[in-house]
C-alpha cells in the first residue's frame, strides 16, 4: 500500500512537471477519443443504435446456455456488456488513432530522464512507438474477449453442474448468480490491468503484440492487488466524470430537446477533464512499469533524494544500476 501511494504521488509529480505539455498538446489530442466515449454512452440507449441488437443476441445466447433468464443480475450483466461492446465499436476509430498517438507522446515524454526534455517529441519517435502500441492494443482486444468468454464458460459449467445436482431453489440461484457476477468482475478487472501494463511496456520497450502481454503478466505476478489499487482512483474519477456528463449534458438535452450553447461548452469542458484523467492513467501505468524495472526501493530512494536536495529532479540513471 505504501509503495502504491508513492507511485501515485510520483505520477502526479511527473504530470505537474510536464503540466503545460500534457494539458495542451496531449489533452487536445486525447479530446476526440474522450468526446467519442461520452457521446457514445449518451446515444447508446437509442433504439436505432446497436445496443438492442447486441442485447437480444446475448440474451438468446444466455438462455441457450441455461442461465436463469429471470435473474436480475444476469439482466444487468447482459446490459452492461452490451453497452460496453456498443461504446467500443463506436469509439474504435478514435482509439486506434488519437488515443494511441497520445499514449505514444506521453510514453516518449516519460522515457526522457533528463531535467529539461525537448518537447514536442519528434514525429519519427512517435511513429516508432505507435506501431507496437497498435499491435498490442489489437491483441488486448482479443484478451478482453477471451476473458469474457472464460467468465461465461465458467458460469455455464457451474449452472449446468448445479442443475444436474438438482439445486434449483430461487435463493440458491440468486446466490450463484451473485457469485458469478463477482467472478466476472474479478476476471475482467485483472484482464484490464494486464492490458494497461502491456501498453505501457510496449511503449517503454518497443515490443508489441502478444509478447508485451506475456511480459506484462510476468511483471504483474504477485502484484495484481497493487495494480488494482493504482487503477482504482483514476477509474473512479472517470466514472464520476461520465456520470457528470449524463447529469449536466445528456439530461439537459432530453429536457430542453435541443443543445444550448452553454450546455455544449460545458460538455466540451467535461470531455477535456476526461482527457486529463486518461493522461494521468497512462502516467500511472508507465511509472508503475518503471518501478518494476528499477526496483521498488528506487521510489524510496527518490523520496530520500527529494528530502535531502529539496527539489524534484529525476534521480540519475546511475542509481538504477546500483540496485541489485
Secondary structure, 3 states (H helix, E strand, C coil): CHHHHHHHHHHHHHHHHCHHHHHHHHHHHHHHHHHHHHHHHHHCCCCCCCHHHHHHHHHHHHHHHCCCCCCHHHHHHHHHHHHHHHHHHHHHHHHHHHHHHHHHHHHHHHHCCCCCCCCCCCHHHHHHHHHHHHHHHHHHHHHHHHHHHHHHHHHHHHHHHHHHHCCCCHHHHHHHHHHHHHHHHHHHHHHHHHHHHHHHHHHHHCCCCHHHHHHHHHHCCCCHHHHHHHHHHHHHHHHHHHHHHHHHHHHHHHHHCCCCHHHHHHHHHHHHHHHHHHHHHHHHHHHHHHHHHHCCHHHHHHHHHHHHHCCCCCCCCHHHHCCC
